[in-house]
Every structure is written in C-alpha cells, then in structure tokens.
C-alpha cells in the first residue's frame, strides 16, 4: 500500500520513497533527495535527531 511514512538514507530507499505517503531522507545522499518530502541533516548525535524526527512525524500524521 501507499499509506506509510518512509525514512531512508541511500539508493536502496528510492523505490520505498516513491510509493510512500510521506518520506524523510536521513543525511545527504543526493540520489535520494528528489524523492524525499523532507531531509534531516545529521549534526551532533544522529540517533537522537532521527528518533526525535520519527516521533514528530508520527504526531503530525497520527489519524491521517
């Protein structure tokens, strides 16, 4: 289905991003950027930034 949110960081995520409801690119792989709805730059502790973005996105899309 297409009713999902995708998080990814490289070439293997392109097909996933194409079929998702919303997609968040983690990092700066330029080949993925055209398919991403949003890009999360990694600065500092990446795992904390990614976790925070997952929670934020979940809250935004909850019930949609």
N, C-alpha and C positions, 0 to 999 in steps of 0.2 A: 504494500500500500504506500500511499504518499503522505500519510498522516503521522509523520515523525520528524523530530529535530535531530540533525546530524552535527557531530563535532568531528573534525578531522584535521590532518596536518600535511598530507602529501598526495602524490599521484594516485595512490590506490583509493582515495576517497572521492574522486571526481564523480564516478557513477552514483555513489551514495548521495552526494550533494545535488545531483541533477534531479533525483526523484524525491527529495525531502521537502517538507513543508517549509522549513527554515534551516539554514546551515551556518555554522560558525567555524571559521578557519582558525586554527591554533598555530601561530608562528607566521613565517613569511615565505612559504613556498609559492613562487609566482605562478606556477601552473595551475594552482587550485583557486587563486584569487578571483578569476572571472565567474566562478560557480558559487562563491560564498556570498551570503547575505550580509555577513559581518566578519570582521577579522579581529582577533585578540592578539595583540602584541605581547610577547613574553619578556617581561622585565622582572628582575628580582626572583622570588620563589615561584617558578612556573606552576607547580601543583596547586598552590593556594589560589593563584589567579584563575586557573582553569576550574577549580572547584567552585569558586565564587561565581564565575560566569554560568556554570551549569545551574546553580541554584537560582540566579537571577532570571535566566531564560525560562526555567521551569515555572517560576512565579508569573512571568509575563504571559506564557502560553497555557497556563492551567485553565481548563474548562473550554478551550477553543477546539 
